[in-house]
Amino acid sequence: MKYVSIIAIFLFCMSCNSKQKEAKKGNIEKNQLAQIKTAVVTIDQLMVNAEELVGKEVHFTGLVNHVCAHSGKRCILKNLEGNLSIRVEASGNLEGFDKEMAGQDITVSGILREKRLEEAAIDEWETEVKAKDASEDGGKHCSSEMANIKEMRDWMKENNKNYYAIYYVDGNSYEVVE
């Protein structure tokens, strides 16, 4: 009887130990998943998956191109090539951005948002630009607006959408990359 009791206690201890190992393994897997979810990406990587990430927390790095001089509540980050940019709005506990950050790389955490510019609004904007172009000398100022409109229409056609998506981030925190 003693031996049966000892064996039962031994088996009970072994089963508890294996449950602890499984719990630790589960915690490790959860931590790895959390690290993947909070991985810092580039603006290029963010924009590739932007449509699926709307409303979710994102962490990305970019070069500060501009900080709003009036309030400091907005900044524009660009990718390395300078051909992609994203606006970051200060929200939550983030009160604003230091105006001296221009030209520095920062890592931002926040919620990705989308504003849709409907096709009808783009049509209306194009009509206004064309009217301005006809009334000004040579329309030099209007050519960049028309280029933006063309870029939007090209994106809409390429993505089979009847709107142009403008992505921005409600920033919760940032850190200067050293």
PyMOL commands that set and color helices and strands:
alter all, ss='L'
color gray80, all
select helices_A, chain A and resi 2-37+43-48+50-53+99-101+119-135+142-158
alter helices_A, ss='H'
color red, helices_A
select strands_A, chain A and resi 41-42+57-67+74-78+85-90+105-118+163-176
alter strands_A, ss='S'
color yellow, strands_A
deselect
rebuild
show_as cartoon
